[in-house]
Amino acid sequence: MLIGWALLLVAATQSAWAVDTSSPTVSITAPAAGSSPIILRSVTGASSDVGDGVQRVEVSIRRLSDNLYWAGAEPWGSSQAWNSATGTVNWSYTAPFWDTESGYEIATRAYDVAGNVSPLAVSAFTFTGWKLQNVTQAAAALQPVAVGAARGDATSRVYAGGADGRAYELTHAGGWTRS
Protein backbone atom coordinates (compact mmCIF):
# COMPACT_ATOMS: atom_id res chain seq x y z
CA MET A 1 0.00 0.00 0.00
CA LEU A 2 2.87 2.36 0.74
CA ILE A 3 4.15 2.03 -2.84
CA GLY A 4 0.72 2.96 -4.28
CA TRP A 5 0.54 6.16 -2.19
CA ALA A 6 4.09 7.12 -3.14
CA LEU A 7 3.32 6.80 -6.86
CA LEU A 8 0.16 8.84 -6.42
CA LEU A 9 2.07 11.56 -4.54
CA VAL A 10 4.77 11.75 -7.26
CA ALA A 11 2.17 11.94 -10.02
CA ALA A 12 0.24 14.69 -8.22
CA THR A 13 3.31 16.90 -7.65
CA GLN A 14 4.80 16.76 -11.14
CA SER A 15 3.90 19.67 -13.39
CA ALA A 16 5.33 21.46 -16.39
CA TRP A 17 6.79 24.94 -16.00
CA ALA A 18 7.31 27.40 -18.82
CA VAL A 19 9.51 30.43 -18.29
CA ASP A 20 8.78 33.53 -20.39
CA THR A 21 12.17 34.85 -21.52
CA SER A 22 11.02 36.55 -24.74
CA SER A 23 10.84 40.33 -24.84
CA PRO A 24 7.73 42.14 -26.04
CA THR A 25 7.88 44.39 -29.10
CA VAL A 26 6.82 48.01 -29.36
CA SER A 27 6.47 50.44 -32.27
CA ILE A 28 5.56 54.08 -32.83
CA THR A 29 2.93 54.83 -35.49
CA ALA A 30 2.66 58.61 -34.97
CA PRO A 31 4.63 60.70 -35.39
CA ALA A 32 6.46 58.87 -38.14
CA ALA A 33 10.25 59.11 -38.10
CA GLY A 34 11.42 62.06 -40.20
CA SER A 35 7.95 63.63 -40.39
CA SER A 36 7.09 67.32 -39.92
CA PRO A 37 3.58 67.44 -38.44
CA ILE A 38 1.68 70.71 -38.04
CA ILE A 39 -0.72 69.15 -35.51
CA LEU A 40 0.18 66.38 -33.08
CA ARG A 41 -2.23 65.78 -30.19
CA SER A 42 -0.93 62.37 -29.17
CA VAL A 43 1.88 59.91 -29.70
CA THR A 44 0.53 56.50 -30.74
CA GLY A 45 1.84 53.02 -31.34
CA ALA A 46 1.39 49.29 -30.88
CA SER A 47 2.99 46.52 -28.83
CA SER A 48 2.78 42.74 -28.62
CA ASP A 49 4.14 39.81 -26.65
CA VAL A 50 4.15 36.09 -27.44
CA GLY A 51 4.24 35.17 -23.73
CA ASP A 52 1.86 36.40 -21.07
CA GLY A 53 1.02 39.72 -22.75
CA VAL A 54 2.12 43.33 -22.47
CA GLN A 55 1.66 44.83 -19.01
CA ARG A 56 2.54 48.49 -19.75
CA VAL A 57 4.08 50.87 -22.29
CA GLU A 58 6.20 53.90 -21.42
CA VAL A 59 7.04 56.97 -23.51
CA SER A 60 10.00 59.33 -23.25
CA ILE A 61 10.02 62.66 -25.13
CA ARG A 62 13.25 64.64 -25.64
CA ARG A 63 13.38 68.15 -27.13
CA LEU A 64 16.49 68.19 -29.32
CA SER A 65 17.14 71.95 -29.16
CA ASP A 66 18.14 71.81 -25.48
CA ASN A 67 18.17 68.03 -24.72
CA LEU A 68 15.46 68.39 -22.08
CA TYR A 69 12.85 65.72 -21.32
CA TRP A 70 9.10 65.93 -20.83
CA ALA A 71 8.13 64.62 -17.38
CA GLY A 72 4.38 65.01 -17.77
CA ALA A 73 4.24 68.71 -16.84
CA GLU A 74 6.18 71.93 -17.27
CA PRO A 75 9.06 72.55 -16.88
CA TRP A 76 11.02 70.14 -19.06
CA GLY A 77 13.84 68.46 -17.11
CA SER A 78 17.41 67.36 -17.67
CA SER A 79 16.81 63.74 -16.58
CA GLN A 80 15.15 61.23 -18.87
CA ALA A 81 11.54 60.69 -17.79
CA TRP A 82 9.35 57.71 -18.67
CA ASN A 83 5.63 58.50 -18.89
CA SER A 84 2.90 55.82 -18.81
CA ALA A 85 0.94 55.39 -22.02
CA THR A 86 -2.75 54.49 -22.11
CA GLY A 87 -3.41 51.00 -23.46
CA THR A 88 -1.01 48.23 -24.41
CA VAL A 89 -1.76 46.48 -27.73
CA ASN A 90 -2.72 49.86 -29.19
CA TRP A 91 -1.34 52.61 -26.96
CA SER A 92 -1.37 56.41 -26.89
CA TYR A 93 0.16 59.24 -24.89
CA THR A 94 -1.26 62.77 -24.81
CA ALA A 95 1.38 65.06 -26.23
CA PRO A 96 2.75 68.19 -24.57
CA PHE A 97 2.56 71.58 -26.28
CA TRP A 98 5.31 71.38 -28.88
CA ASP A 99 7.64 74.28 -29.67
CA THR A 100 7.17 75.30 -33.31
CA GLU A 101 10.11 74.50 -35.59
CA SER A 102 11.73 72.25 -32.99
CA GLY A 103 13.02 68.72 -33.31
CA TYR A 104 11.96 65.97 -30.91
CA GLU A 105 12.85 62.37 -30.25
CA ILE A 106 10.26 59.92 -28.93
CA ALA A 107 11.42 56.66 -27.34
CA THR A 108 9.08 53.91 -26.18
CA ARG A 109 9.47 50.64 -24.33
CA ALA A 110 7.06 47.88 -23.35
CA TYR A 111 7.09 45.54 -20.34
CA ASP A 112 5.43 42.14 -20.39
CA VAL A 113 3.75 40.44 -17.44
CA ALA A 114 6.92 38.42 -16.73
CA GLY A 115 8.99 41.62 -16.45
CA ASN A 116 10.81 41.39 -19.79
CA VAL A 117 11.50 44.75 -21.46
CA SER A 118 11.33 45.41 -25.20
CA PRO A 119 14.10 47.01 -27.22
CA LEU A 120 13.45 50.76 -27.59
CA ALA A 121 11.46 52.08 -30.54
CA VAL A 122 12.58 55.59 -31.50
CA SER A 123 11.09 58.25 -33.76
CA ALA A 124 12.67 61.65 -34.42
CA PHE A 125 10.59 64.41 -36.04
CA THR A 126 10.30 68.18 -36.40
CA PHE A 127 7.13 69.87 -35.22
CA THR A 128 6.44 72.66 -37.71
CA GLY A 129 3.06 73.85 -36.43
CA TRP A 130 1.01 76.52 -38.13
CA LYS A 131 2.71 79.85 -38.54
CA LEU A 132 0.30 82.59 -37.48
CA GLN A 133 1.70 85.98 -36.59
CA ASN A 134 -1.26 87.09 -34.52
CA VAL A 135 -3.12 84.31 -32.73
CA THR A 136 -5.78 86.70 -31.40
CA GLN A 137 -6.67 88.00 -34.88
CA ALA A 138 -6.72 84.47 -36.28
CA ALA A 139 -9.03 83.31 -33.51
CA ALA A 140 -11.41 86.21 -34.10
CA ALA A 141 -11.78 85.17 -37.74
CA LEU A 142 -12.70 81.58 -36.91
CA GLN A 143 -16.24 80.35 -36.42
CA PRO A 144 -16.98 77.73 -33.74
CA VAL A 145 -18.82 74.49 -34.43
CA ALA A 146 -22.47 74.91 -33.44
CA VAL A 147 -23.90 73.03 -30.46
CA GLY A 148 -25.06 69.59 -31.54
CA ALA A 149 -23.16 69.74 -34.83
CA ALA A 150 -20.98 66.89 -36.04
CA ARG A 151 -18.74 67.15 -32.99
CA GLY A 152 -21.64 66.87 -30.59
CA ASP A 153 -20.40 69.55 -28.21
CA ALA A 154 -20.11 73.30 -27.91
CA THR A 155 -16.30 73.43 -27.82
CA SER A 156 -14.21 73.90 -30.95
CA ARG A 157 -10.46 73.58 -30.98
CA VAL A 158 -7.86 74.99 -33.36
CA TYR A 159 -4.13 74.42 -33.02
CA ALA A 160 -1.77 77.17 -34.08
CA GLY A 161 1.78 78.41 -33.69
CA GLY A 162 2.18 81.87 -32.19
CA ALA A 163 4.67 84.56 -33.15
CA ASP A 164 6.61 83.55 -30.03
CA GLY A 165 7.37 80.17 -31.66
CA ARG A 166 5.18 78.12 -29.31
CA ALA A 167 2.20 76.00 -30.27
CA TYR A 168 -1.19 76.93 -28.83
CA GLU A 169 -4.61 75.37 -28.59
CA LEU A 170 -7.41 77.83 -29.29
CA THR A 171 -10.70 76.77 -27.76
CA HIS A 172 -14.17 78.20 -28.13
CA ALA A 173 -16.80 77.57 -25.50
CA GLY A 174 -18.61 80.88 -25.48
CA GLY A 175 -15.49 82.84 -26.51
CA TRP A 176 -12.02 82.13 -27.93
CA THR A 177 -9.24 81.50 -25.43
CA ARG A 178 -5.62 80.50 -25.87
CA SER A 179 -4.18 77.70 -23.74
Sine and cosine of phi, psi and omega as CSV:
sin_phi,cos_phi,sin_psi,cos_psi,sin_omega,cos_omega
0.00,0.00,-0.58,0.82,0.00,-1.00
-0.88,0.47,-0.61,0.79,0.01,-1.00
-0.92,0.40,-0.66,0.75,0.03,-1.00
-0.87,0.49,-0.69,0.72,0.02,-1.00
-0.92,0.39,-0.60,0.80,0.01,-1.00
-0.91,0.42,-0.69,0.72,0.03,-1.00
-0.90,0.44,-0.65,0.76,0.03,-1.00
-0.90,0.44,-0.67,0.74,0.01,-1.00
-0.90,0.43,-0.69,0.73,0.03,-1.00
-0.89,0.45,-0.71,0.71,-0.01,-1.00
-0.90,0.44,-0.59,0.80,-0.05,-1.00
-0.97,0.25,-0.41,0.91,-0.07,-1.00
-0.99,-0.13,-0.15,0.99,0.02,-1.00
-0.99,0.12,0.74,-0.67,0.07,-1.00
-0.49,-0.87,0.32,-0.95,-0.01,-1.00
-1.00,-0.08,0.69,-0.73,0.03,-1.00
-0.89,-0.45,0.70,-0.72,0.09,-1.00
-0.87,-0.49,0.76,-0.65,0.01,-1.00
-0.96,-0.28,0.81,-0.59,0.02,-1.00
-0.99,0.12,0.96,-0.29,0.04,-1.00
-0.92,-0.40,0.04,1.00,-0.02,-1.00
-1.00,0.04,0.66,-0.75,0.01,-1.00
-0.99,0.14,0.53,-0.85,0.12,-0.99
-0.95,0.31,0.14,-0.99,0.10,-0.99
-0.88,-0.47,0.45,-0.90,0.03,-1.00
-0.59,-0.81,0.55,-0.83,0.05,-1.00
-0.62,-0.79,0.36,-0.93,0.05,-1.00
-0.94,-0.34,0.81,-0.58,0.03,-1.00
-0.99,-0.15,-0.51,0.86,0.05,-1.00
-0.53,-0.85,0.76,-0.65,0.07,1.00
-0.99,0.16,0.54,-0.84,0.04,-1.00
-0.94,0.33,0.55,-0.83,0.04,-1.00
-0.85,0.52,0.73,-0.68,0.02,-1.00
0.99,0.15,0.01,1.00,-0.04,-1.00
-0.98,0.18,0.20,-0.98,0.03,-1.00
-0.71,-0.70,0.95,0.32,-0.06,-1.00
-0.93,0.36,0.51,-0.86,0.11,-0.99
-0.99,-0.16,-0.33,0.95,0.08,-1.00
-0.69,-0.72,0.73,-0.68,0.04,-1.00
-0.49,-0.87,1.00,-0.09,-0.04,-1.00
-1.00,0.08,-0.44,0.90,0.01,-1.00
-0.46,-0.89,0.43,-0.90,0.12,-0.99
-1.00,-0.09,0.73,-0.69,-0.06,-1.00
-0.75,-0.66,0.36,-0.93,0.04,-1.00
-0.12,-0.99,-0.22,-0.98,-0.03,-1.00
-0.63,-0.78,0.40,-0.92,0.08,-1.00
-0.55,-0.83,0.35,-0.94,0.03,-1.00
-0.45,-0.89,0.28,-0.96,0.02,-1.00
-0.46,-0.89,0.73,-0.68,0.00,-1.00
-0.99,0.14,-0.23,0.97,-0.01,-1.00
-1.00,0.02,-0.88,-0.48,-0.10,-1.00
-1.00,0.08,-0.04,1.00,0.02,-1.00
0.96,-0.26,0.32,-0.95,-0.01,-1.00
-0.98,0.17,0.75,-0.66,0.01,-1.00
-1.00,-0.01,-0.67,0.74,-0.01,-1.00
-0.35,-0.94,0.36,-0.93,0.06,-1.00
-0.81,-0.58,0.66,-0.75,0.03,-1.00
-0.84,-0.54,0.52,-0.86,-0.06,-1.00
-0.80,-0.60,0.70,-0.71,0.10,-1.00
-0.85,-0.52,0.74,-0.68,-0.02,-1.00
-0.85,-0.52,0.83,-0.55,0.01,-1.00
-0.88,-0.47,0.78,-0.63,0.09,-1.00
-1.00,0.08,0.86,-0.51,-0.13,-0.99
-0.96,0.29,-0.42,0.91,-0.05,-1.00
-0.91,0.42,-0.51,0.86,-0.02,-1.00
-0.72,-0.69,0.10,1.00,0.00,-1.00
0.83,0.55,0.59,0.81,0.06,-1.00
-0.98,-0.17,0.42,-0.91,-0.08,-1.00
-0.92,-0.39,0.56,-0.83,0.07,-1.00
-0.99,0.12,0.83,-0.57,-0.01,-1.00
-0.94,-0.35,0.35,0.94,0.04,-1.00
0.99,-0.16,-0.18,0.98,0.02,-1.00
-0.31,-0.95,0.34,-0.94,0.09,-1.00
-0.92,0.39,0.48,-0.87,-0.11,0.99
-0.99,0.11,0.28,-0.96,0.11,-0.99
-0.93,0.36,0.52,-0.85,-0.09,-1.00
-0.87,-0.49,0.22,-0.97,-0.04,-1.00
-1.00,0.09,-0.26,0.97,0.01,-1.00
-0.99,-0.13,0.63,-0.77,0.02,-1.00
-0.88,0.48,0.75,-0.66,0.00,-1.00
-0.89,-0.46,0.65,-0.76,0.06,-1.00
-0.93,-0.37,0.88,-0.48,-0.05,-1.00
-0.97,-0.24,0.64,-0.77,-0.02,-1.00
-0.97,0.24,0.78,-0.62,0.08,-1.00
-0.99,0.11,0.29,-0.96,0.09,-1.00
-0.99,-0.10,0.79,-0.61,-0.01,-1.00
1.00,0.00,0.16,-0.99,0.01,-1.00
-0.77,-0.64,-0.89,0.45,-0.01,-1.00
-0.87,0.49,-0.78,0.63,0.20,-0.98
-0.90,-0.45,0.88,-0.47,-0.10,-0.99
-0.86,-0.51,0.32,-0.95,0.07,-1.00
-0.51,-0.86,0.38,-0.92,0.07,-1.00
-0.64,-0.77,0.81,-0.59,0.00,-1.00
-0.92,0.40,0.80,-0.60,-0.10,-1.00
-0.98,0.22,0.45,-0.89,0.13,-0.99
-0.97,0.24,0.06,-1.00,0.18,-0.98
-0.96,0.28,0.84,-0.54,-0.05,-1.00
-1.00,0.07,0.58,-0.81,0.16,-0.99
-0.97,0.23,0.75,-0.66,0.02,-1.00
-0.90,0.44,0.62,-0.79,0.01,-1.00
0.88,0.48,0.54,0.84,0.05,-1.00
-0.89,-0.46,0.52,-0.85,0.06,-1.00
-1.00,-0.03,0.54,-0.84,0.00,-1.00
-0.68,-0.74,0.41,-0.91,0.12,-0.99
-0.79,-0.62,0.81,-0.58,0.03,-1.00
-0.97,-0.26,0.75,-0.66,0.12,-0.99
-0.83,-0.56,0.64,-0.77,0.04,-1.00
-0.74,-0.67,0.44,-0.90,0.10,-1.00
-0.56,-0.83,0.48,-0.88,0.01,-1.00
-0.85,-0.53,0.56,-0.83,0.08,-1.00
-0.90,-0.43,0.70,-0.72,0.09,-1.00
-1.00,-0.08,0.10,-1.00,-0.07,-1.00
-0.87,0.49,-0.51,0.86,-0.01,-1.00
-0.98,0.17,-0.12,0.99,0.01,-1.00
0.99,-0.12,0.03,1.00,0.06,-1.00
-0.95,0.32,0.57,-0.82,-0.03,-1.00
-0.91,-0.41,0.67,-0.75,0.01,-1.00
-0.96,0.27,0.33,-0.94,0.24,-0.97
-0.90,0.43,0.45,-0.89,-0.01,-1.00
-0.93,0.37,0.60,-0.80,0.22,-0.97
-0.96,-0.29,0.72,-0.70,-0.09,-1.00
-0.77,-0.64,0.64,-0.77,0.07,-1.00
-0.66,-0.75,0.85,-0.53,0.07,-1.00
-0.96,-0.28,0.67,-0.75,-0.04,-1.00
-0.48,-0.88,0.19,-0.98,0.08,-1.00
-0.88,-0.48,0.84,-0.54,0.05,-1.00
-0.99,0.11,0.90,-0.43,-0.03,-1.00
-1.00,-0.04,-0.57,0.82,0.00,-1.00
0.89,0.45,0.09,-1.00,0.10,-0.99
-1.00,0.01,0.61,-0.79,-0.05,-1.00
-0.97,-0.23,1.00,-0.06,0.07,-1.00
-0.94,-0.35,0.73,-0.68,-0.02,-1.00
-0.99,0.17,-0.50,0.86,-0.02,-1.00
-0.72,-0.70,0.99,-0.15,-0.07,-1.00
-0.88,0.47,-0.62,0.79,-0.02,-1.00
-0.89,0.45,-0.71,0.70,0.03,-1.00
-0.90,0.43,-0.64,0.77,0.01,-1.00
-0.90,0.44,-0.67,0.74,-0.01,-1.00
-0.91,0.42,-0.61,0.79,0.00,-1.00
-0.90,0.43,-0.48,0.88,-0.03,-1.00
-0.99,0.12,-0.21,0.98,-0.05,-1.00
-1.00,0.04,0.52,-0.85,0.04,-1.00
-0.94,-0.33,0.73,-0.68,0.00,-1.00
-0.96,0.28,0.35,-0.94,0.12,-0.99
-0.95,0.30,0.71,-0.71,-0.03,-1.00
-0.93,0.36,0.42,-0.91,0.05,-1.00
-0.86,0.51,0.73,-0.68,0.03,-1.00
0.99,0.17,0.05,1.00,0.02,-1.00
-0.96,0.29,-0.23,-0.97,-0.11,-0.99
-0.79,0.61,-0.52,0.85,-0.01,-1.00
-0.98,0.22,-0.44,0.90,0.04,-1.00
0.99,0.15,0.20,0.98,0.06,-1.00
-0.57,-0.82,0.07,-1.00,-0.06,-1.00
-0.99,-0.15,0.16,0.99,-0.03,-1.00
-0.94,-0.35,0.81,-0.58,0.10,-1.00
-0.95,-0.32,0.52,-0.86,0.01,-1.00
-0.77,-0.64,0.66,-0.75,0.09,-1.00
-0.74,-0.68,0.66,-0.75,-0.01,-1.00
-0.94,-0.34,0.74,-0.67,-0.09,-1.00
-0.53,-0.85,0.40,-0.92,0.10,-0.99
-0.99,-0.14,0.74,-0.67,0.02,-1.00
-1.00,0.07,0.18,-0.98,0.03,-1.00
-0.90,0.44,-0.34,0.94,0.01,-1.00
-0.99,0.14,0.04,1.00,0.05,-1.00
1.00,0.07,0.02,1.00,0.00,-1.00
-0.98,-0.20,0.44,-0.90,0.04,-1.00
-1.00,0.02,0.61,-0.79,-0.02,-1.00
-0.75,-0.66,0.46,-0.89,0.13,-0.99
-0.96,-0.29,0.85,-0.52,0.07,-1.00
-0.99,-0.13,0.81,-0.59,0.00,-1.00
-0.86,-0.51,0.48,-0.88,0.02,-1.00
-0.76,-0.65,0.92,-0.39,0.10,-1.00
-0.61,-0.79,0.94,0.35,-0.08,-1.00
0.99,-0.13,-0.13,0.99,0.03,-1.00
0.13,-0.99,0.52,-0.85,-0.04,-1.00
-0.96,0.26,0.72,-0.69,0.10,-0.99
-0.71,-0.70,0.46,-0.89,0.02,-1.00
-0.96,-0.28,0.75,-0.66,0.03,-1.00
-0.83,-0.55,0.00,0.00,0.00,0.00
